[in-house]
Amino acid sequence: MAISSSLKILKSQVSRHISLVLAGNIFAAGLGFISLLLISRNISVGDFGLFSISLSMLLMAPLFTSLGIDTTMTTYASSYLGKGDFKQASEVTKAAIIFRFISSFAAGIGMFFIAPFLAKNVFHYPELTDLLRLTSLGILLVSLFNHLKAVLYSYRMFKKYVVILILVDLVKLSAALILTHRSKMSAYSAVAIFSASPLLGVILGTWVIRKDFFTPLKHTKKIILHLLPSSKWIFLSDITKQVFPSIGTFMLVKMLDSKAAGIYGLALNLTYIFPILISSFNSVLLPEISRFQKISQFETYLKKSLKILMYMAAAAIIFSFFSGKFILFFFGRRYADSIIVFDWLIFSYLVAAGNSVLLCSILYSLKKTRIVALADMTRLLAMVLGCFFLIPLLGATTPAILALILNITIGTFLLLYVFEHINRTKLSRLKLDSSSCAALPDI
Protein backbone atom coordinates (compact mmCIF):
# COMPACT_ATOMS: atom_id res chain seq x y z
CA MET A 1 0.00 0.00 0.00
CA ALA A 2 2.79 2.41 0.93
CA ILE A 3 4.73 1.53 -2.23
CA SER A 4 1.69 2.06 -4.48
CA SER A 5 1.01 5.39 -2.77
CA SER A 6 4.61 6.46 -3.36
CA LEU A 7 4.47 5.36 -7.00
CA LYS A 8 1.33 7.46 -7.42
CA ILE A 9 3.26 10.50 -6.19
CA LEU A 10 6.12 9.75 -8.59
CA LYS A 11 3.68 9.71 -11.53
CA SER A 12 2.07 13.02 -10.56
CA GLN A 13 2.44 16.38 -12.28
CA VAL A 14 4.84 17.51 -9.55
CA SER A 15 7.09 14.54 -10.29
CA ARG A 16 7.09 15.36 -14.00
CA HIS A 17 8.03 18.96 -13.21
CA ILE A 18 10.88 17.79 -10.98
CA SER A 19 12.16 15.43 -13.69
CA LEU A 20 12.02 18.22 -16.27
CA VAL A 21 13.85 20.76 -14.09
CA LEU A 22 16.43 18.20 -12.93
CA ALA A 23 17.17 17.09 -16.51
CA GLY A 24 17.43 20.73 -17.62
CA ASN A 25 19.77 21.67 -14.76
CA ILE A 26 22.03 18.67 -15.39
CA PHE A 27 22.15 19.31 -19.14
CA ALA A 28 22.89 23.01 -18.60
CA ALA A 29 25.59 22.11 -16.05
CA GLY A 30 27.12 19.79 -18.65
CA LEU A 31 27.23 22.61 -21.21
CA GLY A 32 28.83 24.88 -18.64
CA PHE A 33 31.42 22.22 -17.82
CA ILE A 34 32.38 21.88 -21.49
CA SER A 35 32.77 25.67 -21.70
CA LEU A 36 35.10 25.61 -18.67
CA LEU A 37 37.04 22.72 -20.20
CA LEU A 38 37.57 24.67 -23.44
CA ILE A 39 38.70 27.75 -21.53
CA SER A 40 41.11 25.77 -19.32
CA ARG A 41 42.77 24.16 -22.35
CA ASN A 42 43.26 27.41 -24.27
CA ILE A 43 44.66 29.78 -21.66
CA SER A 44 47.60 29.44 -19.31
CA VAL A 45 47.24 27.95 -15.83
CA GLY A 46 47.92 31.37 -14.32
CA ASP A 47 45.26 33.05 -16.45
CA PHE A 48 42.81 30.29 -15.60
CA GLY A 49 43.48 30.99 -11.94
CA LEU A 50 42.61 34.67 -12.45
CA PHE A 51 39.51 33.63 -14.39
CA SER A 52 38.50 31.27 -11.55
CA ILE A 53 38.76 34.07 -8.99
CA SER A 54 36.59 36.32 -11.16
CA LEU A 55 34.09 33.51 -11.73
CA SER A 56 33.87 32.87 -7.98
CA MET A 57 33.05 36.54 -7.39
CA LEU A 58 30.49 36.39 -10.20
CA LEU A 59 28.74 33.41 -8.62
CA MET A 60 28.91 34.52 -4.97
CA ALA A 61 27.92 38.20 -5.27
CA PRO A 62 24.33 37.53 -6.51
CA LEU A 63 23.70 35.51 -3.34
CA PHE A 64 24.40 38.63 -1.29
CA THR A 65 22.41 40.95 -3.56
CA SER A 66 19.27 38.82 -3.22
CA LEU A 67 19.06 39.25 0.59
CA GLY A 68 16.69 36.27 0.51
CA ILE A 69 14.07 38.16 -1.52
CA ASP A 70 13.89 35.47 -4.24
CA THR A 71 12.66 32.75 -1.89
CA THR A 72 10.37 35.12 0.00
CA MET A 73 8.83 36.32 -3.25
CA THR A 74 8.29 32.72 -4.36
CA THR A 75 6.48 31.75 -1.16
CA TYR A 76 4.23 34.83 -1.10
CA ALA A 77 3.47 34.90 -4.82
CA SER A 78 2.75 31.15 -4.88
CA SER A 79 0.48 31.50 -1.85
CA TYR A 80 -1.54 34.21 -3.61
CA LEU A 81 -1.66 32.14 -6.80
CA GLY A 82 -2.97 29.20 -4.77
CA LYS A 83 -5.83 31.43 -3.62
CA GLY A 84 -6.47 32.59 -7.19
CA ASP A 85 -5.38 36.15 -6.33
CA PHE A 86 -3.36 36.79 -9.50
CA LYS A 87 -3.32 40.57 -9.03
CA GLN A 88 -1.68 40.39 -5.61
CA ALA A 89 0.82 37.79 -6.87
CA SER A 90 1.75 40.14 -9.71
CA GLU A 91 2.20 43.03 -7.28
CA VAL A 92 4.59 40.98 -5.12
CA THR A 93 6.54 39.81 -8.17
CA LYS A 94 7.01 43.31 -9.58
CA ALA A 95 8.01 44.82 -6.24
CA ALA A 96 10.61 42.08 -5.74
CA ILE A 97 12.03 42.63 -9.24
CA ILE A 98 12.42 46.35 -8.56
CA PHE A 99 14.19 45.61 -5.27
CA ARG A 100 16.45 43.04 -6.99
CA PHE A 101 17.38 45.48 -9.75
CA ILE A 102 18.31 48.21 -7.26
CA SER A 103 20.38 45.88 -5.05
CA SER A 104 22.08 44.26 -8.07
CA PHE A 105 22.87 47.59 -9.69
CA ALA A 106 24.34 48.87 -6.42
CA ALA A 107 26.47 45.71 -6.07
CA GLY A 108 27.69 46.04 -9.65
CA ILE A 109 28.68 49.68 -9.17
CA GLY A 110 30.35 48.81 -5.88
CA MET A 111 32.39 46.03 -7.52
CA PHE A 112 33.50 48.38 -10.31
CA PHE A 113 34.93 50.90 -7.86
CA ILE A 114 36.47 48.52 -5.30
CA ALA A 115 38.01 46.25 -7.97
CA PRO A 116 41.48 47.88 -7.69
CA PHE A 117 41.46 47.46 -3.90
CA LEU A 118 40.39 43.80 -4.08
CA ALA A 119 42.91 43.00 -6.82
CA LYS A 120 45.83 44.61 -5.02
CA ASN A 121 45.15 44.13 -1.31
CA VAL A 122 42.98 41.00 -1.11
CA PHE A 123 44.10 38.80 -4.01
CA HIS A 124 47.54 40.43 -4.47
CA TYR A 125 47.20 40.40 -8.27
CA PRO A 126 46.84 43.98 -9.64
CA GLU A 127 46.15 42.52 -13.11
CA LEU A 128 42.83 41.26 -11.72
CA THR A 129 41.45 44.82 -11.70
CA ASP A 130 40.05 44.81 -15.25
CA LEU A 131 38.62 41.30 -14.82
CA LEU A 132 36.82 42.22 -11.60
CA ARG A 133 35.47 45.37 -13.21
CA LEU A 134 34.11 43.25 -16.01
CA THR A 135 32.35 41.05 -13.47
CA SER A 136 30.44 44.12 -12.25
CA LEU A 137 28.26 43.78 -15.36
CA GLY A 138 27.93 40.06 -14.76
CA ILE A 139 26.80 40.60 -11.16
CA LEU A 140 23.90 42.73 -12.36
CA LEU A 141 22.88 40.29 -15.12
CA VAL A 142 23.32 37.09 -13.09
CA SER A 143 21.36 38.57 -10.18
CA LEU A 144 18.46 39.61 -12.42
CA PHE A 145 18.50 36.27 -14.24
CA ASN A 146 18.41 34.36 -10.94
CA HIS A 147 15.43 36.40 -9.80
CA LEU A 148 13.57 35.90 -13.09
CA LYS A 149 14.11 32.16 -12.70
CA ALA A 150 12.43 32.40 -9.27
CA VAL A 151 9.50 34.23 -10.89
CA LEU A 152 9.14 31.44 -13.46
CA TYR A 153 9.16 28.89 -10.61
CA SER A 154 6.35 30.78 -8.88
CA TYR A 155 4.17 30.71 -11.98
CA ARG A 156 5.06 27.05 -12.68
CA MET A 157 6.61 27.96 -16.04
CA PHE A 158 9.13 25.14 -15.75
CA LYS A 159 9.35 24.33 -19.47
CA LYS A 160 10.14 27.95 -20.30
CA TYR A 161 12.67 28.04 -17.45
CA VAL A 162 14.50 24.99 -18.80
CA VAL A 163 14.53 26.33 -22.38
CA ILE A 164 15.90 29.71 -21.28
CA LEU A 165 18.51 28.11 -19.01
CA ILE A 166 19.80 25.83 -21.77
CA LEU A 167 19.87 28.69 -24.30
CA VAL A 168 22.02 30.78 -21.93
CA ASP A 169 24.52 27.95 -21.50
CA LEU A 170 24.50 27.27 -25.23
CA VAL A 171 25.50 30.91 -25.75
CA LYS A 172 28.41 30.39 -23.34
CA LEU A 173 29.54 27.27 -25.17
CA SER A 174 29.12 28.80 -28.63
CA ALA A 175 31.13 31.88 -27.66
CA ALA A 176 33.87 29.68 -26.18
CA LEU A 177 34.00 27.58 -29.36
CA ILE A 178 34.20 30.64 -31.62
CA LEU A 179 36.96 32.30 -29.60
CA THR A 180 38.87 29.02 -29.37
CA HIS A 181 38.60 28.48 -33.13
CA ARG A 182 39.92 31.99 -33.79
CA SER A 183 42.66 31.61 -31.16
CA LYS A 184 41.40 34.67 -29.26
CA MET A 185 40.62 33.03 -25.95
CA SER A 186 42.03 34.85 -22.94
CA ALA A 187 41.15 35.35 -19.29
CA TYR A 188 39.42 38.62 -20.20
CA SER A 189 37.31 37.08 -22.99
CA ALA A 190 36.46 34.11 -20.75
CA VAL A 191 35.15 36.42 -18.01
CA ALA A 192 33.28 38.41 -20.67
CA ILE A 193 31.52 35.21 -21.83
CA PHE A 194 30.28 34.31 -18.35
CA SER A 195 29.39 37.91 -17.51
CA ALA A 196 27.44 38.74 -20.67
CA SER A 197 25.66 35.45 -21.49
CA PRO A 198 22.96 35.89 -18.76
CA LEU A 199 21.75 38.94 -20.73
CA LEU A 200 19.89 36.54 -23.03
CA GLY A 201 18.17 35.00 -20.00
CA VAL A 202 17.18 38.44 -18.69
CA ILE A 203 15.71 39.43 -22.07
CA LEU A 204 13.80 36.16 -22.57
CA GLY A 205 12.64 36.01 -18.95
CA THR A 206 11.35 39.58 -19.03
CA TRP A 207 9.55 38.84 -22.31
CA VAL A 208 7.81 35.80 -20.79
CA ILE A 209 6.40 37.78 -17.83
CA ARG A 210 5.89 41.05 -19.74
CA LYS A 211 2.10 41.10 -19.27
CA ASP A 212 2.46 41.11 -15.48
CA PHE A 213 5.58 43.23 -15.29
CA PHE A 214 4.73 46.22 -17.46
CA THR A 215 1.72 47.39 -15.47
CA PRO A 216 1.47 50.18 -12.84
CA LEU A 217 2.63 49.34 -9.31
CA LYS A 218 1.17 51.44 -6.51
CA HIS A 219 2.56 49.97 -3.28
CA THR A 220 6.17 49.06 -4.10
CA LYS A 221 7.72 50.32 -0.86
CA LYS A 222 4.99 48.83 1.32
CA ILE A 223 5.31 45.38 -0.29
CA ILE A 224 9.11 45.34 -0.06
CA LEU A 225 8.98 46.30 3.63
CA HIS A 226 6.51 43.46 4.12
CA LEU A 227 8.84 40.95 2.44
CA LEU A 228 12.12 41.98 4.08
CA PRO A 229 11.49 40.64 7.64
CA SER A 230 11.26 37.09 6.24
CA SER A 231 13.96 37.71 3.63
CA LYS A 232 16.65 38.59 6.16
CA TRP A 233 16.32 35.20 7.85
CA ILE A 234 16.32 33.37 4.52
CA PHE A 235 19.45 35.33 3.56
CA LEU A 236 21.25 34.22 6.74
CA SER A 237 20.15 30.65 6.11
CA ASP A 238 21.39 30.72 2.50
CA ILE A 239 24.78 32.08 3.55
CA THR A 240 25.32 29.41 6.21
CA LYS A 241 24.18 26.64 3.82
CA GLN A 242 26.67 27.94 1.23
CA VAL A 243 29.57 27.98 3.69
CA PHE A 244 28.77 24.72 5.53
CA PRO A 245 30.16 22.19 2.96
CA SER A 246 33.48 24.06 2.64
CA ILE A 247 34.19 24.33 6.38
CA GLY A 248 35.57 20.80 6.47
CA THR A 249 38.15 21.51 3.76
CA PHE A 250 39.30 24.74 5.43
CA MET A 251 39.62 23.10 8.86
CA LEU A 252 41.54 20.09 7.49
CA VAL A 253 44.07 22.35 5.74
CA LYS A 254 44.50 24.38 8.91
CA MET A 255 44.74 21.49 11.38
CA LEU A 256 46.27 18.65 9.32
CA ASP A 257 47.74 19.12 5.82
CA SER A 258 46.86 19.60 2.16
CA LYS A 259 46.77 15.82 1.58
CA ALA A 260 43.95 15.38 4.09
CA ALA A 261 42.13 18.29 2.46
CA GLY A 262 42.66 16.65 -0.94
CA ILE A 263 41.18 13.36 0.27
CA TYR A 264 38.14 15.14 1.67
CA GLY A 265 37.92 17.55 -1.29
CA LEU A 266 37.71 14.75 -3.86
CA ALA A 267 34.86 13.07 -1.97
CA LEU A 268 33.09 16.40 -1.60
CA ASN A 269 33.36 17.17 -5.32
CA LEU A 270 31.95 13.75 -6.19
CA THR A 271 28.76 14.69 -4.32
CA TYR A 272 28.23 17.75 -6.54
CA ILE A 273 25.09 16.12 -7.98
CA PHE A 274 23.31 16.65 -4.64
CA PRO A 275 23.29 20.49 -4.81
CA ILE A 276 21.80 20.15 -8.31
CA LEU A 277 19.18 17.71 -7.00
CA ILE A 278 18.31 19.94 -4.03
CA SER A 279 18.06 23.02 -6.23
CA SER A 280 15.85 21.19 -8.76
CA PHE A 281 13.51 19.83 -6.10
CA ASN A 282 13.25 23.20 -4.36
CA SER A 283 12.50 24.94 -7.65
CA VAL A 284 9.35 22.84 -8.06
CA LEU A 285 8.28 21.96 -4.52
CA LEU A 286 8.57 25.37 -2.83
CA PRO A 287 5.99 27.00 -5.16
CA GLU A 288 3.84 23.87 -4.87
CA ILE A 289 3.87 23.74 -1.07
CA SER A 290 3.34 27.50 -0.80
CA ARG A 291 0.00 27.02 -2.57
CA PHE A 292 -1.32 24.86 0.29
CA GLN A 293 -4.26 26.53 2.05
CA LYS A 294 -5.11 23.85 4.63
CA ILE A 295 -2.92 22.54 7.44
CA SER A 296 -4.02 19.00 6.53
CA GLN A 297 -2.29 19.42 3.16
CA PHE A 298 1.06 19.99 4.90
CA GLU A 299 0.50 16.95 7.11
CA THR A 300 -0.35 14.65 4.20
CA TYR A 301 2.57 15.90 2.12
CA LEU A 302 5.00 15.45 5.01
CA LYS A 303 3.98 11.86 5.76
CA LYS A 304 4.11 10.77 2.10
CA SER A 305 7.47 12.45 1.55
CA LEU A 306 9.00 10.74 4.58
CA LYS A 307 8.12 7.37 3.05
CA ILE A 308 9.90 8.28 -0.19
CA LEU A 309 12.96 9.42 1.79
CA MET A 310 13.11 6.00 3.46
CA TYR A 311 13.26 4.31 0.05
CA MET A 312 15.98 6.74 -1.04
CA ALA A 313 17.99 5.92 2.10
CA ALA A 314 17.75 2.20 1.27
CA ALA A 315 19.00 2.94 -2.27
CA ALA A 316 21.91 4.96 -0.84
CA ILE A 317 22.92 2.01 1.36
CA ILE A 318 23.03 -0.25 -1.70
CA PHE A 319 25.00 2.36 -3.68
CA SER A 320 27.60 2.67 -0.91
CA PHE A 321 28.71 -0.93 -1.56
CA PHE A 322 29.87 0.07 -5.07
CA SER A 323 31.31 3.53 -4.33
CA GLY A 324 34.76 2.17 -3.51
CA LYS A 325 35.18 0.49 -6.90
CA PHE A 326 33.98 3.67 -8.62
CA ILE A 327 36.57 5.89 -6.89
CA LEU A 328 39.43 3.43 -7.34
CA PHE A 329 38.64 2.93 -11.05
CA PHE A 330 38.56 6.64 -11.92
CA PHE A 331 41.06 8.15 -9.47
CA GLY A 332 43.42 5.35 -8.45
CA ARG A 333 44.54 3.90 -5.14
CA ARG A 334 46.12 7.11 -3.93
CA TYR A 335 42.55 8.31 -3.25
CA ALA A 336 41.48 5.10 -1.49
CA ASP A 337 41.02 7.01 1.77
CA SER A 338 38.32 9.09 0.04
CA ILE A 339 35.99 6.09 -0.13
CA ILE A 340 34.91 6.14 3.51
CA VAL A 341 34.60 9.94 3.41
CA PHE A 342 32.44 9.71 0.29
CA ASP A 343 30.12 7.16 1.93
CA TRP A 344 29.63 9.38 4.99
CA LEU A 345 28.94 12.38 2.73
CA ILE A 346 26.36 10.46 0.67
CA PHE A 347 24.21 9.86 3.74
CA SER A 348 24.89 13.36 5.04
CA TYR A 349 23.67 14.91 1.80
CA LEU A 350 20.66 12.61 1.71
CA VAL A 351 19.56 13.89 5.12
CA ALA A 352 20.41 17.47 4.07
CA ALA A 353 18.23 17.04 0.98
CA GLY A 354 15.32 15.93 3.16
CA ASN A 355 15.86 18.87 5.49
CA SER A 356 16.06 21.46 2.71
CA VAL A 357 13.51 20.13 0.23
CA LEU A 358 10.94 18.85 2.70
CA LEU A 359 11.18 20.58 6.08
CA CYS A 360 12.61 23.97 5.11
CA SER A 361 10.14 24.31 2.25
CA ILE A 362 7.24 23.67 4.63
CA LEU A 363 8.60 26.12 7.20
CA TYR A 364 9.18 28.80 4.54
CA SER A 365 5.60 28.30 3.36
CA LEU A 366 4.38 28.65 6.94
CA LYS A 367 6.45 31.88 7.25
CA LYS A 368 8.72 30.29 9.90
CA THR A 369 11.93 31.51 8.27
CA ARG A 370 13.56 32.49 11.57
CA ILE A 371 13.50 28.89 12.83
CA VAL A 372 15.33 27.65 9.72
CA ALA A 373 17.99 30.40 9.92
CA LEU A 374 18.71 29.77 13.61
CA ALA A 375 18.95 26.03 12.98
CA ASP A 376 21.38 26.53 10.08
CA MET A 377 23.57 28.95 12.04
CA THR A 378 23.66 26.55 14.99
CA ARG A 379 24.68 23.73 12.65
CA LEU A 380 27.52 25.82 11.18
CA LEU A 381 28.86 26.80 14.62
CA ALA A 382 28.69 23.18 15.81
CA MET A 383 30.61 22.05 12.70
CA VAL A 384 33.44 24.53 13.37
CA LEU A 385 33.71 23.55 17.05
CA GLY A 386 33.38 19.84 16.28
CA CYS A 387 36.12 19.95 13.64
CA PHE A 388 38.40 21.84 16.02
CA PHE A 389 38.13 19.20 18.75
CA LEU A 390 37.70 15.99 16.71
CA ILE A 391 39.95 16.33 13.63
CA PRO A 392 43.08 15.44 15.68
CA LEU A 393 41.30 12.24 16.78
CA LEU A 394 39.39 11.11 13.68
CA GLY A 395 41.36 12.66 10.81
CA ALA A 396 39.96 13.42 7.34
CA THR A 397 36.63 11.66 7.97
CA THR A 398 35.72 14.08 10.79
CA PRO A 399 33.83 16.75 8.75
CA ALA A 400 31.80 14.10 6.91
CA ILE A 401 30.82 12.29 10.13
CA LEU A 402 29.96 15.58 11.82
CA ALA A 403 27.90 16.69 8.82
CA LEU A 404 25.78 13.53 9.02
CA ILE A 405 25.29 13.81 12.80
CA LEU A 406 24.44 17.52 12.64
CA ASN A 407 22.08 17.11 9.67
CA ILE A 408 20.22 14.33 11.49
CA THR A 409 20.06 16.41 14.69
CA ILE A 410 18.82 19.55 12.93
CA GLY A 411 16.45 17.51 10.79
CA THR A 412 14.93 15.83 13.85
CA PHE A 413 14.45 19.20 15.53
CA LEU A 414 12.79 20.72 12.44
CA LEU A 415 10.61 17.64 11.95
CA LEU A 416 9.37 17.76 15.54
CA TYR A 417 8.78 21.50 15.23
CA VAL A 418 6.72 21.04 12.05
CA PHE A 419 4.59 18.28 13.60
CA GLU A 420 4.13 20.32 16.78
CA HIS A 421 3.06 23.34 14.73
CA ILE A 422 0.61 21.23 12.72
CA ASN A 423 -0.91 19.69 15.86
CA ARG A 424 -1.09 23.07 17.62
CA THR A 425 -2.83 24.63 14.61
CA LYS A 426 -5.32 21.75 14.38
CA LEU A 427 -6.06 22.02 18.11
CA SER A 428 -6.57 25.80 17.99
CA ARG A 429 -8.94 25.46 15.03
CA LEU A 430 -10.83 22.68 16.82
CA LYS A 431 -11.29 24.94 19.85
CA LEU A 432 -12.41 27.77 17.58
CA ASP A 433 -14.99 25.51 15.92
CA SER A 434 -16.19 24.31 19.33
CA SER A 435 -16.62 27.84 20.64
CA SER A 436 -18.50 28.79 17.46
CA CYS A 437 -20.88 25.87 17.95
CA ALA A 438 -21.37 26.75 21.62
CA ALA A 439 -22.33 30.27 20.64
CA LEU A 440 -25.19 29.07 18.41
CA PRO A 441 -28.70 29.59 19.86
CA ASP A 442 -30.71 26.58 20.97
CA ILE A 443 -33.37 25.37 18.58
N, C-alpha and C positions, 0 to 999 in steps of 0.2 A: 504493500500500500504506500509506504513512504517513498519507495523507488519510483512507482508510477506517478506519484505526486510531483517528485523532483523532475522526472522526465517531461511532465506537462509544463513545468516552469521553463525548462530548457527549450521547448518548442514555441514559447510565447513570443509576442512581438518584441518584448524587452530583450529576450535572448537574441533575436535576430539583429536588433540594433547594436547590442554588445559585440556580436560577431563581426558586423560591418565596420564598426569603429575600430575594433582591435586589428582586423585585417588591414584597414587603411593606415593605422598608426605604424604597424610593423612594416608595411610596404614603403611608407614615406621614410621611416627610419633607415630602411635598406638603401633608398636613393641617397639619403644624406650621408650614409657611410661610404658609398661609392664616391661621392663628391670629395669627402675628406681623404679617401685613398688616393684619388687623382692629385689632389693638392699636395699631399705628403710626398708623392713620388716626383714632383716637378719643381719643388723648391728645396732649398737647403734645410738641414736639420735645425740650424739656428733660426732661419726665417719661419720655419714651421712652429718653433717654440714661441716666437713673437705673435704669430697668428693664433696659436692656442690660447695665449693670455687674452688677446682681444676677443676671441670667441667666448671665453669664460665670462668676461665682463658683459658681453652681449646677451648671454643667456641668464646671468644672475640679476642684472639691473632691473629687467621687467618684473621680477618677483617683488622687488622693493617698491616699484612704482604702482603696483596694483593695490597695496595696502589691504588686501583681502576683499576688495570690492567685487571682483569677478564672481567668487563663490557666493557672496551675500546677494548680489544681483540675481544669480541663478536661482537661489532658494526663494526669494521674494517673487520674482517674475513667474516662476513655475507655480508657486502657490496661487497667485492671481489667475493664471491660465487654467489651473485645476478648478477654480470657481467659475470660470467662464468670463472673468473680468479682463477682457483683452485691452481695454483702454488703460487701466491701471498698470497692467504688465508693460505696456508700451511706454508709459511715463517713467517707470522704474528703469527700464532699459536705456532710454535716452539720457536720463540724468546720470546714470553710471558711465555711459560713453563720454559724456562731457567731462566728468570728473577724471576719467582715465586719460583723456586727451591732454587735459591741463597738467596732470601729474607726470605723464610721459614726456610732454614737451619741456617741462621744467627739468626733468632728469637728463634729457638730451642736451639742453643748454648747459646744465651744470657739468656734464661730462666733457663738453667741448672746452670749457674754460679751465677745468682742473686737470685736463690731460697732461700738460707739461709737468705739473707737480707729481702726478701719479707715475709718469714714465721715469722721472729723474729720482724721486725720493722714495717711492714704494717699490717699484720693479727694478730700479737702477739700470734702465735701458732708455736713454734719451731718444733713441730712434723710434721708440714706441709712440711718441707724441702724435704723429700724423695718423697712425693706425687707430689709436684711441679716439681721436677726433672724428674719424670716419665712423666709429661705432656709435657716436652720438645720434646719427641718423638712424642707425639700426635699432637703437634702444626705443626710439619713438615708434618705428614701424612694427617691431616685434611686440611691443606692449599693446598697440592698437589691434594687431592681428590676434593676439592671445585673447583680448577681450571680446572681439567679434566672434571668435570660436565659442566662447562661453554663451554669447547671445544665441548662436545657432543651436547649442545644446538645449537652452531653455525652451526654444520653440520646436524642439525635436527635429530639426533639419539635419539629420545625421548624414544622409546621402550627399547633400550639398557641402557639408563640412568635409567629408572624405575627399570629394572631388577637388575642392579648393586646396586642401592640404597637400594632395599629391601633385597638383599643378605647381604649387610653390616650390616643392622639392625637385620637380622636373626642371624648373627654371634654374635652380642651383646647379643641377647636374649638367644641363645643356650649356650654361655659361662656363662651367669648369672644363667641359669637353672642347669648346671653341677656343678658349684661351690656351689650353694645353696643345691643341692642334697648331695654333699659331705661335707657340713658344713664347707666350706673353704672360705666363703665370708667375705671380710674385706674391709676397705676403700682403701687399697693398690690394692687389686685385682679388685675392682670396677673401680678405675682409670685406671688400666692396660687394662681392657676390652674396655673402651671408647677411650683409646689412641691407642690401637693396631688394633682394628677392621677396621679402614679406610684403612689399608694396603691392604686388599682384593680389595677395590675399586680402589686404585692406580694401582694395578697389572692388574685388568680387564680393567680399563680405558685405561691404556697404551697399552694393547694388542689390543683393539678396534681400536686405532688410529696409530698403529705401522707402517703402510705403509707410512704415512705422517711424522711421527716423526723421524724415523731412516733414514733420508736422510741428505746430507750435507747442512749446513746453512752458507751462505757467509756474510750476512749483519746483524748479530745479534745486535751489538751495535747501528747501524744506525736505525734499526726498533724500538728498545726499546726507544731510544731518541725521536723518532717520536710519540710513544704512550704516553709517560709520561706527556706531557703538558695537555692532556685531562684527564689522569688518576688521576692527583692530585686533580682536581675539583670533579671528581666522588668520590674519597676517602673522601674528606671533606663532600660531600653530604651524603655518606653512614654513616659516623660517626654521623652527626647531626640527621639523620633519626633513628639511633639506640638509641640515647639518648632521643629523643623527647618524646616517650610514658612514660618514667620513671620519667620525670621531675615533673609531677603532684604528684606522690607518695612522692618524696623527699621533695617537698615544703610543702605538707600537714603535714608530720611528723615534719618538722621544725617549721611551723607556727601555727599548731593546736595541734593534738595529734595522737597517734598510732591508735585510733579507727577510726578517719576520714580517715587515710591512709588505714586501713583495708577495710572500705566501698568502697573506690575508687579502691583499689587493687583487690578486688573480681570482680568488674565490668570489670576492665582492663583484668584480666585473662580469663574472659568469652568471650572476643573478640579475643582470641588467634587464632581462625580460620582465621581471616583476614590476618595476616602475611603469613600464608600458602597459602591463595588465591592469595595474591599479588605476592609472590615468584613464584607460579605456572604460573600465567599469564605472568609475566615478562620473565620467562624461555622460553616461546614459542613466545611471541609477539615481544620481542626485536630483536631476529635474523630475524623474519619475516619482521618487519618494516625496519630494516637496509638493506634489499635487495631492497627496493624501489629505483628506478632510476629516476622517474619523480615526480615533485612537485605535479602534479594532484593526484598521488597515495596517498600522505599524506593527501591531502584535502578530498578525498573521504573516506578514512579510518577514519579520525577525525569525519566527519559528521555522518557516520553510527554508530560509537562507542558512540557518544553522545546520540543517540536515545536509545541504549541499556542501558546506564547508567540511563536514565529517567525511564525506566521500572524497573530497579533494585531499584531505589529510592522509587518507588511506592510499591514494595514488602517489602522494609524495613519499610515503614510506617505501613503496615498491620501487620508485625511481631512485631512491638513495642507494639501493643495492647495485645499481649500474653506474653511478656517478664516478666511482673510482676509475673504472675502465675508460670512461669518456675523457677524464682529465689526463690520465697517463698516455692515452693514444694521441691526443692533440698537443700536449705540452711537455711530455717526457717525465722521467722519474725525478728530476730535480724539483718538480712541483708536487711530489707525492704527499707532502705535508698539507697541501691545500685541500685534499679530499675531505678530511674530517671537518675542516673549517667550512667547506662548501655545504656539507650535509647539515651542519648546524644552521647555516644561513638560509637554506631552503625552508626549513621549518619556521625559522624566525620571520622570513618574509611572508610565509603563508598566513601566520597569525596576524602580521602587520596588515596584510591585504584584507583580512576579515575585519580588523579594527577600523581601517580607513573606509573601505567600501560599504560595510554594513553599519557599524555602530556610529562612526563619525557622520555619515550621511544622514542617519536618523536624527542625531542630535543637532546637526545643522538645520534640518528641516523643522525641528521643534524649537529653534532659536536658542539652543543651549550651547552656544559657541564658546563661552567662557570655560565650561567644564572641559571641553576638548583641549583648549589651549593650556590650561593648568596641568592637565594630564601629560601632554606632550613635553612641557617644560620640565616637569618632574622626572619624566623618563630620561631626558637629555642629561640632567644633573646627576641622576643615579648612574648613568653610563660612564660619565667622566670620573666620578668617585670610585665606581666599581673597577674600572680599568686601572686606576691609580694603585689600588690596593691588591688586585688579583693578577695583573699581568706578570709580576715577578714569580708568581706561583704556578700559573696555568699556561703562560706563554702566548703564542699567536692565536690560539683558539678562544682566548678570553673574551674579546669583543663579540664574537658570534654567539657564545654561550650566554653572555649577559643580554644580548639583544633578544634572544628567545625568551629568557626569564622575564625581562622587563616588558616585552610585548604581551606575554601571557598575563602578567600582573595587571598591566594597564587595561588590557582587553577585558579581564574579569571584572575590574572596577566599573568600566563603562557599561558592560553588559548588565551588571546588577543595578546600576543607576538607571538605565533605560527601562528595565522591568519594573523597578520601583516607581519611576515616573508614570509608566503606563497604568500600574495598579492604583496609584494615588489619583490619577485623573479619572479612572473608571469609578473609584469610590466616591469622589467629589460629585461626579455627575449623577451617581445613584442617589446620593443624599439630596441633590437638587431636585431630582425627579420625585423623590419621596415627599419633600416639603411642598412641592407643587400640588401633588395629589392630596396632601393633608389640607391644603388651603381651599380645595374645592367644596362648595356647599353641599349639604346632604340633600338627597333626592327623596 
